[in-house]
Amino acid sequence: MNDNISALTRRLESENVRFSTDDKSLFDASLDHMRYSFLPDVVAYAECGEDIGKVLKTANELDVPVTVRGCGTGCSGGSVPTPGGIVLDLGAIDFIEIDPVARVAHVGAGAVTANVDAAAQKHGLFYAPDPSSHKYSSIGGNIACNAGGLRALKYGVTRDNVIALAAYLPNGEKLKCGLPVKKFSVGPNLRDFFIGSEGTFGVVSEAWLKLLPLPQSKKVAIAFFDGDEQAFEGIEKIMRSALQPSILEFMDADTIGCVRVKEPSLEIGEGKSAVLAEFDGFEPEAEASVDMFFEVLAGCEVRRAKDAAEAEKLWSVRRKASPAMYMLGDSKISQDIVLPFDGVAEFFRFYKKLGRELNLATPVFGHAGDGNYHIHFMYNGAEDGARARAVRGMDLSIKKTIELGGAVSGEHGIGFLKSKYMPLQHGKAELELMRGLKKVFDPKDILNRGKIYEVTDTSGMQPLRGVKLPWD
Ligand SMILES: Cc1cc2nc3c(=O)[nH]c(=O)nc-3n(C[C@H](O)[C@H](O)[C@H](O)COP(=O)(O)OP(=O)(O)OC[C@H]3O[C@@H](n4cnc5c(N)ncnc54)[C@H](O)[C@@H]3O)c2cc1C
């Protein structure tokens, strides 16, 4: 342990901040969902906002880098302590208070997303952002990454659902950003700096979140198409119509082909792609929306769920998509790109051709109404050169996405794993301004060092294999 780390642990001890330096704690805090592992020197566990302030102030004075951690479900290495130093774990700040009159949830940064929703539901309300990781991710992590989710099409992403927050600057000072009131027009709302900046500007300690009345009814339908291009045409028809789905999920023919083999009881035809839709609202409105879904997609095979059991069966097509695609390779490189509607067909022609040229399978699923697609290059880990081909395929796909006016990431963020794409996405002026802002918030660069703004060469890095995480 170097001198600064020893001084830091002594200070944490004297300030009653819980911390650990045992091997298991250090390993658990060393990686996120992507499994690139960098060991920290210390893990500190904040139990209240004041603990966050104490850790940051001490680390700042001693020049020890701090990496912030919610639940570690991130998909871009954001919570991975690449420079060593201290991991600041916020999992214990998990209080949840519901105000059913203001329709606001006041929550600690470590509150698990699904627990916030469950607490709201007891009052006939719900919290709309629903990343697929909602049973494991924290609100602080969702805010930091501006997480999306299946319902983003109708209800927006995390940014649209955060009313106010409190955050600690890297020097340990506390900021109140906005107020938990309906309207706030008192200068720039500092809240927005902390949404989507992945913990590089400060540490979110608590937030006030928007809640909505629980819809009375949800109706599910699924449409099968003869191929991907036909599905994209169907999606365009839906988006041109008066329909307002809460969820609209696309699965390409490669993905559906895997689901079909894994679940023959779903009786899916060969070569089909699919679009799953959910409509919510009052019962007659949701029912009428499904009728209109049939009309808009006349000529396609459309199935509607008559009850909860049938809805679950239709949903299982989407839920099986991610695990089923491992039939096509034991490893994958994936990104969550966003495409403008007029670039979707061209992108997928390019990407599928690239997959054939590289001899790699390219299954896709995604949030079709948002143009947010999870693209994959599947490969076999033991095959020489296969991973390098997958990386090349992804780099070319990202370049094409940007050429078409799209974005590198819709919801997962940049971390260090995708920082190489920042100069492709942003011009010099934008990058300089972002780096300037980082300096204003964090002049000593102690917080989430090496993330987003600095390009990290990841070519020699390998994810760990065989590590089981709680959500696997
Ligand atoms: C199976 C699976 C499905 C997923 N599905 C989705 C999806 O549908 N939509 C989606 O958007 N994402 C999805 N994700 C990605 C991930 O769950 C989200 O990015 C989530 O927001 C991360 O939350 P976390 O608490 O795990 O954050 P972590 O992984 O711990 O951290 C993520 C980033 O946030 C920073 N951070 C964490 N807490 C704070 C805080 N309080 N203050 C400041 N910075 C902080 C970290 O430093 C890091 O940069 C999925 C991940 C998995 C594993």
The ligand as an SDF file (V2000), in Angstrom:
LIG
                    3D

 53 58  0  0  0  0  0  0  0  0999 V2000
  -28.5710   -7.5230  -18.2550 C   0  0  0  0  0  0  0  0  0  0  0  0
  -28.4170   -6.0440  -18.4300 C   0  0  0  0  0  0  0  0  0  0  0  0
  -29.4100   -5.3300  -19.0920 C   0  0  0  0  0  0  0  0  0  0  0  0
  -29.2860   -3.9400  -19.2510 C   0  0  0  0  0  0  0  0  0  0  0  0
  -30.2930   -3.2650  -19.8680 N   0  0  0  0  0  0  0  0  0  0  0  0
  -30.2300   -1.9210  -19.9540 C   0  0  0  0  0  0  0  0  0  0  0  0
  -31.3090   -1.1860  -20.5380 C   0  0  0  0  0  0  0  0  0  0  0  0
  -32.3310   -1.7370  -20.9550 O   0  0  0  0  0  0  0  0  0  0  0  0
  -31.1890    0.1590  -20.5890 N   0  0  0  0  0  0  0  0  0  0  0  0
  -30.0920    0.8120  -20.0970 C   0  0  0  0  0  0  0  0  0  0  0  0
  -30.0560    2.0340  -20.1380 O   0  0  0  0  0  0  0  0  0  0  0  0
  -29.0510    0.1360  -19.5690 N   0  0  0  0  0  0  0  0  0  0  0  0
  -29.0980   -1.1970  -19.4670 C   0  0  0  0  0  0  0  0  0  0  0  0
  -28.0490   -1.8860  -18.9070 N   0  0  0  0  0  0  0  0  0  0  0  0
  -26.8440   -1.1530  -18.4670 C   0  0  0  0  0  0  0  0  0  0  0  0
  -26.8270   -0.7290  -16.9730 C   0  0  0  0  0  0  0  0  0  0  0  0
  -27.6920   -1.4980  -16.2090 O   0  0  0  0  0  0  0  0  0  0  0  0
  -27.1640    0.7290  -16.8270 C   0  0  0  0  0  0  0  0  0  0  0  0
  -26.1330    1.5090  -17.4170 O   0  0  0  0  0  0  0  0  0  0  0  0
  -27.3610    1.2240  -15.3970 C   0  0  0  0  0  0  0  0  0  0  0  0
  -27.8090    2.5580  -15.4470 O   0  0  0  0  0  0  0  0  0  0  0  0
  -26.1150    1.1370  -14.5200 C   0  0  0  0  0  0  0  0  0  0  0  0
  -26.4990    1.2590  -13.1740 O   0  0  0  0  0  0  0  0  0  0  0  0
  -25.5320    0.7440  -12.0110 P   0  0  0  0  0  0  0  0  0  0  0  0
  -26.1000    1.1470  -10.7110 O   0  0  0  0  0  0  0  0  0  0  0  0
  -25.2420   -0.6900  -12.1620 O   0  0  0  0  0  0  0  0  0  0  0  0
  -24.2410    1.6230  -12.3120 O   0  0  0  0  0  0  0  0  0  0  0  0
  -22.7060    1.2090  -12.3200 P   0  0  0  0  0  0  0  0  0  0  0  0
  -22.4470    0.1560  -13.3390 O   0  0  0  0  0  0  0  0  0  0  0  0
  -22.2470    0.9550  -10.9450 O   0  0  0  0  0  0  0  0  0  0  0  0
  -22.0750    2.5730  -12.8280 O   0  0  0  0  0  0  0  0  0  0  0  0
  -22.3390    3.0550  -14.1190 C   0  0  0  0  0  0  0  0  0  0  0  0
  -21.7300    4.4660  -14.2490 C   0  0  0  0  0  0  0  0  0  0  0  0
  -22.4150    5.3600  -13.3840 O   0  0  0  0  0  0  0  0  0  0  0  0
  -21.5020    5.9740  -12.4490 C   0  0  0  0  0  0  0  0  0  0  0  0
  -22.2600    6.1060  -11.2080 N   0  0  0  0  0  0  0  0  0  0  0  0
  -22.9260    5.1380  -10.5180 C   0  0  0  0  0  0  0  0  0  0  0  0
  -23.5690    5.6680   -9.4640 N   0  0  0  0  0  0  0  0  0  0  0  0
  -23.3040    7.0070   -9.4810 C   0  0  0  0  0  0  0  0  0  0  0  0
  -23.6750    8.0990   -8.6510 C   0  0  0  0  0  0  0  0  0  0  0  0
  -24.4870    7.9520   -7.6060 N   0  0  0  0  0  0  0  0  0  0  0  0
  -23.2010    9.3280   -8.9570 N   0  0  0  0  0  0  0  0  0  0  0  0
  -22.3990    9.5170  -10.0280 C   0  0  0  0  0  0  0  0  0  0  0  0
  -22.0150    8.5160  -10.8530 N   0  0  0  0  0  0  0  0  0  0  0  0
  -22.4640    7.2870  -10.5830 C   0  0  0  0  0  0  0  0  0  0  0  0
  -20.3370    5.0090  -12.3920 C   0  0  0  0  0  0  0  0  0  0  0  0
  -19.1580    5.6620  -11.9920 O   0  0  0  0  0  0  0  0  0  0  0  0
  -20.2760    4.5390  -13.8350 C   0  0  0  0  0  0  0  0  0  0  0  0
  -19.6500    5.4990  -14.6290 O   0  0  0  0  0  0  0  0  0  0  0  0
  -28.1260   -3.2710  -18.7580 C   0  0  0  0  0  0  0  0  0  0  0  0
  -27.1380   -3.9990  -18.0970 C   0  0  0  0  0  0  0  0  0  0  0  0
  -27.2810   -5.3610  -17.9350 C   0  0  0  0  0  0  0  0  0  0  0  0
  -26.2090   -6.1140  -17.1930 C   0  0  0  0  0  0  0  0  0  0  0  0
  1  2  1  0
  2  3  1  0
  2 52  2  0
  3  4  2  0
  4  5  1  0
  4 50  1  0
  5  6  2  0
  6  7  1  0
  6 13  1  0
  7  8  2  0
  7  9  1  0
  9 10  1  0
 10 11  2  0
 10 12  1  0
 12 13  2  0
 13 14  1  0
 14 15  1  0
 14 50  1  0
 15 16  1  0
 16 17  1  0
 16 18  1  0
 18 19  1  0
 18 20  1  0
 20 21  1  0
 20 22  1  0
 22 23  1  0
 23 24  1  0
 24 25  2  0
 24 26  1  0
 24 27  1  0
 27 28  1  0
 28 29  2  0
 28 30  1  0
 28 31  1  0
 31 32  1  0
 32 33  1  0
 33 34  1  0
 33 48  1  0
 34 35  1  0
 35 36  1  0
 35 46  1  0
 36 37  1  0
 36 45  1  0
 37 38  2  0
 38 39  1  0
 39 40  1  0
 39 45  2  0
 40 41  1  0
 40 42  2  0
 42 43  1  0
 43 44  2  0
 44 45  1  0
 46 47  1  0
 46 48  1  0
 48 49  1  0
 50 51  2  0
 51 52  1  0
 52 53  1  0
M  END
$$$$
